[in-house]
Structures are given as structure tokens and as C-alpha cells.
């Protein structure tokens, strides 16, 4: 009897048209010349390729990705910032700002990200953080909140300094987070920028050092880096057919070619798999998905996803705030994401879709989502309070 039931079960599952795992092709191996590297899907935050991804290393001017996103989030882009003695003539790459010259924060960000100006980075840090040390404090608090567990920032430029380091995986997380910001995306994808020059009759003209913008179809950023100790470092990103990948390589002598190869690998083998659509009715619960969720998955994984309902008590505060629970997504039994569950006429369905990566409603329940932002502003308030009243960043 048991054999008969087993045979019927096999016939039933076969009739559902589910492919056998043996039929599906796994993604082939890929490699690079980098000492450490990571490839991340920006939408889902999935790191799909990593070699020595958690090894702390010098990151040179890749640091400026963190400098830019902290300045964008905590500064006012129209503010005029003055070039101090500390920023004037800063060693390394420069946009040749004059002592006491004033430039608005957004134009400084263009100079820093396109030409890697260390004078611009220092001016930004002193304006936004009150001092380089105060700004470094904000950088490290931002790193904690993004989930960069093996990083430490000491300066805004990436000049070699003891205790200043990150990893390929951490920088991939940071890049995926930063690319969600439209101002950041605008800056790093710009090939040429003209800015008024108060010292001359001609404008500043900055050409982006990131050759990937011209070498790779769909390329849209992010940052080059080099010091004698860090060697060649590069972050690049590209978008094709609505999917964006980012690559990080540290100490890579052939980085342009490696980035093209790794981006090709991501687009070819890890397309986005839609797992939920905002407003989709969920399993006869009377609830709907409060956000959409997609996950980068290779072909061999696409029949290995499962869903799990986690419902909140109707008497709970979360439920009264409109958070009825979560729909979790698991790959081989491990959670890879979640969307909130709401009633079908919830006003939250009209909210702008948040990203699935870091500080977002689709990866956390609504109460946790709010809590992250509360925590974020407490960090910021604490940072400024300590710097202003003690002059110390630690």
C-alpha cells in the first residue's frame, strides 16, 4: 500500500510540471585577478560571488562611496562649504580648490566622485561633520546600520591610515545601499560635469575617471581607487533589463576586464525572480502583500523557494499600526527576504515602493522598519552631540 501511495505521489508531482533539480543547470564557476572580490545584486542585496570577501583590506578612494552617502543623507546639498587649510593642497588626487574657496556641497560631491578629489572630500567632511574626526564617526555609525561588520573608517578620502579598512563584501553592501539614493546615482553615473569656477573666467570641467561608463554597456557608476599600498581598487555597477549589479575588486591588476566579466556573469546566470507583487492576495488570509519582492536566483535554484506566513496578534500594537504580519521567502530553508502583510484596502499600498535592501519595509516588518529609522536618527543625534560638546568622536 505504501508503495502504491508513493507511486501516486510521484505521478502527481510530475503532473504539476515541476522540473527535476538534475535537469536544471547550475551557474558555472567564475574567477578574477583580484585579491578580494564581490558581486552583488543591488535589488535584493544578494552577494552571488565572493572571494576573500570578508578579508579586511585597504580600500583607497573606494572610501568616498561612504563619504558621499553620509554627506547626501546628513548634509544640505545647496550649502556652501569653505576650503580650510587642512583641505587646501591635500595630498593625493585633487580638484585644485583654492584656500577659502566656497563651493556648494553637491558640486563638491561631483568633484570628489568624478575626479577623486581629496581636497573636496576633506572640505565635505569638515562641513558636514564639523571636523574630519566627527565625520569619521558618522561614517562608522552608517557602516554599523548598513551591516558592514568588518570595516573601520578614519578619514573621508581613503588615504592610507592605520585602522582604515573594509572588505569586498562590506563595500558591496555599501554600494547596493548607496545606489538606492537618486542623488548618489546621478553623481556617479555622470561622465562629464561643468561647475562654476569663482577664481577664473572658465568653468571647472571634470571627466569621470571610471572608464567602465564607456567600456561596458549599461554601466552607471561607481568609483575608482588607488594608493601604493592598496593597489588598484574598483567598484562598478551596471543596469540591464531592469536589473542592477555592482562589482567590488580590491588589488586587481586587470580590473576593467574582470568587472566586465563579472557583470556579464551576473546578468547571464542570476536574473531577478519575482516572488511577490504588491497587492497580491496571500493564501486565503484576506491579506495582501504590502510590497513587491524579487530575488536574484540561478536557474537551478528557482524551484527551491518556499514561503512562510508569520501573522501578528490582532490585539498587538504592530497589528493596530497596520502591520498584520510577514510573508517570508526561504531558499533551501534559509530566509532570504520578506514583505509585510496588510489588509487589502490599506493606505500603505499607495506608498512608494521601498527597496528590498536595508532599512526597508519589504525586508522587515513595519515596526522593525520604523525602529531602524529611529535608531538611525538617534545615532546621528548622538554623534553630533558628542562632537559638539566634547570635541571627541569616540
Secondary structure, DSSP 8 states (H G I E B T S, - for coil): -HHHHHHHHHHHHHHTT---TTTS--------S-SEEEEEETTT--EEEEESTT--B--GGGHHHHHHHHHHHHS-TT-EEE--TTTTT-SSS-----TT-EEEHHHHHHHHHHH--HHHHHHHHHHHHSSHHHHHHHHHHHHHHHT-TT-B---SS----TT-BB-HHHHHHHHHHHTTSHHHHHHHT-SEEEE--TTSSS-EEEE-S-THHHHSTTEEEEEEEEETTTEEEEEEEEEETTEEEEEEEES-TTHHHHHHHHHHHHHHH--EEEEE-TT-EETTTTEEESS-EEEE--GGGTT-EEEEEEE--TTSHHHHTT--EEEEEEETTEEEEEEEEEETT-GGGGS----SSSS-TTTS-HHHHHHHHHHHHHHHHHHHHHHHHHS---
